Amino acid sequence: MLAELSDRGRRYQDLHDSLEGISHKVLTDTLRRAERDGLIGRTLDPGRVDTSTLYELTALGRSLDEPLAALGQWVDAKWDLVDAARHRWDVKADGR
């Protein structure tokens, strides 16, 4: 979710649509926790009737851009190893 907000602020439905497979409840709970932690802020646009809430990273949230990018690079480089480890574990678990 934080990565989805790194480029620009997003409205709830836009954010939900971009996060494949997340339920509305999980997204709502996650947004609330991130707001409580000071990672995101939300602003209301009184001129809009529908979807008036805009979620954006705060300065604290933006400070995670670099570490999250590094994590993404690690995943890109190492995911085959993670997948292979999962396969080996699954084979062992099925053989018990």
C-alpha positions as CSV (number, residue, x, y, z in Angstrom):
1,M,0.0,0.0,0.0
2,L,2.8,2.4,0.8
3,A,4.4,1.8,-2.5
4,E,1.1,2.6,-4.2
5,L,1.1,6.0,-2.5
6,S,4.8,6.8,-3.3
7,D,4.1,8.4,-6.6
8,R,1.0,10.4,-5.7
9,G,-2.0,10.6,-3.4
10,R,-4.8,8.2,-4.1
11,R,-8.5,8.0,-3.3
12,Y,-9.7,4.9,-1.5
13,Q,-11.3,3.1,-4.5
14,D,-8.3,3.8,-6.7
15,L,-6.0,2.4,-4.0
16,H,-8.2,-0.7,-3.6
17,D,-8.3,-1.3,-7.3
18,S,-4.5,-1.2,-7.5
19,L,-4.0,-3.7,-4.7
20,E,-5.1,-7.0,-6.2
21,G,-6.9,-9.4,-3.8
22,I,-7.1,-7.1,-0.8
23,S,-10.5,-6.9,1.0
24,H,-12.1,-3.6,1.8
25,K,-11.9,-4.4,5.5
26,V,-8.1,-5.2,5.4
27,L,-7.4,-2.0,3.4
28,T,-9.5,0.1,5.7
29,D,-7.7,-1.3,8.8
30,T,-4.3,-0.9,7.2
31,L,-5.0,2.7,6.2
32,R,-6.2,3.5,9.8
33,R,-3.0,1.9,11.3
34,A,-0.8,3.7,8.9
35,E,-2.5,7.0,9.6
36,R,-2.2,6.3,13.4
37,D,1.5,5.6,12.9
38,G,2.0,8.9,11.1
39,L,2.9,7.2,7.8
40,I,0.0,8.5,5.8
41,G,-2.4,11.5,6.0
42,R,-5.8,11.9,4.6
43,T,-7.4,15.1,3.4
44,L,-11.0,15.8,2.7
45,D,-12.1,17.7,-0.3
46,P,-15.3,19.4,0.7
47,G,-16.0,20.2,-3.0
48,R,-16.4,16.6,-3.9
49,V,-19.5,14.6,-2.9
50,D,-18.2,11.1,-3.7
51,T,-14.6,9.9,-2.9
52,S,-13.7,13.0,-1.1
53,T,-10.9,11.4,0.9
54,L,-7.4,11.6,-0.5
55,Y,-4.6,9.4,1.1
56,E,-1.0,10.6,0.8
57,L,2.3,9.7,2.4
58,T,3.5,12.0,5.1
59,A,7.2,13.0,5.4
60,L,7.7,10.0,7.8
61,G,6.0,7.7,5.3
62,R,8.1,9.1,2.4
63,S,11.2,8.3,4.4
64,L,10.4,4.6,3.7
65,D,10.7,5.1,-0.1
66,E,14.4,4.1,-0.2
67,P,14.2,1.0,2.1
68,L,11.0,-0.2,0.3
69,A,12.7,0.2,-3.1
70,A,15.7,-1.8,-1.8
71,L,13.4,-4.5,-0.6
72,G,11.7,-4.6,-4.0
73,Q,15.1,-5.0,-5.7
74,W,15.9,-7.8,-3.3
75,V,12.7,-9.6,-4.1
76,D,13.3,-9.2,-7.8
77,A,16.8,-10.7,-7.4
78,K,16.0,-13.4,-4.9
79,W,12.5,-14.5,-5.5
80,D,13.5,-17.7,-7.4
81,L,15.5,-18.8,-4.4
82,V,12.5,-18.1,-2.1
83,D,10.2,-20.0,-4.4
84,A,12.7,-23.0,-4.5
85,A,13.0,-23.0,-0.7
86,R,9.2,-23.1,-0.4
87,H,9.0,-26.0,-2.9
88,R,11.7,-28.0,-1.0
89,W,9.8,-27.3,2.3
90,D,6.5,-28.4,0.8
91,V,8.0,-31.6,-0.5
92,K,9.4,-32.4,2.9
93,A,6.1,-31.6,4.6
94,D,4.2,-33.8,2.3
95,G,6.6,-36.7,2.9
96,R,6.2,-36.8,6.7
